Amino acid sequence: MGFKKNNRRSQLGSSQVTDLASHTLPKCARRRAGAPSGSQHSRVARIDLALVIRGVMPFLIAQLIVLALLVAIPALVIVPARWFY
């Protein structure tokens, strides 16, 4: 008993797929992934993404430092784990 995959995209030509996408997908989904959007703002909160990245960066750096310490000094994980088990 074989499973036959009915894939409409494989049966259509590239121009037909583009035409199909323009009729079935919303405008924001039709845009190419690599195409510039013209602005670097969040569409939901209307906040500049550079501002968000600058705000998150100190926390990301702190987490990377903790991760590096845990990898470099395994006793930081092993010793407290022995207290509970």
N, C-alpha and C positions, 0 to 999 in steps of 0.2 A: 504494500500500500504506500505509494509515494505521495509526497506532499507537493503539489504544484503551486508555485508562487506566481500569483497574478500581479505583476508589477507594471502599472500603467506607464511609469516614467521610462522603463526600458523599451516600451513599444513606441514611444513618441520621439520625434526629432528634437534637436536642441531649441529651435525656434518655437516649437509647439510647447515645450516645457516652460519656456520663458513666458509665453502667452498664457499658459495655464496658471503659472504663479501670479501673474498680474491680475488675474480674475479671482483667485481663491485666497491669496494671502493679503493681510493688511499692509498698508503702505510702509510702515516701519519695518516689517519683516522682509519686504522686497528689496530693501537697500542692501548692497553688498557689504559683507563683514569688514572688508578693508577700506571701504570708502569713508572719507572724512565726513563727519556730521556737521561741520561748520562751527560748532561750539563745544566746549568741554564742560557742560553743565549737566547735572542730574536732571532727567526729565520729570522726576517725581517731586523732588524738594527744591529744585531750582537753585542749587548750591554749586559753586565752582568746584570741580573735582580736584584741582590743585590744592585748594584750601582743605578739603577732606583728607587728602594724602598727607599734607603737612601736619594735620592734627593727629593722625593715626601713627605717624612715623616714630615718635618717642616710645610708644607702647610696643611697636613691632621690634624696635631695637632692644628694648628690655627683655622681651621674650626670647629673642635670639641669643642674648647674653646668658640667660638662664639655661637655655637648651645647650649652649656650648659648655657651660659649667657641669651640667648633668652628664654630658658625654665624656668630658675630660676627667671628671672625678666621680666614678661610679659609686663610691661609698656614700655620696649624698642621697642615693636612692636605696642602696642595700641596707644600710644601718637602720633607718627608720622603718623599713619594711620588716626587719627582724623584730622590732618592738611589738608588732601586731600579730605575727605568725610564729 
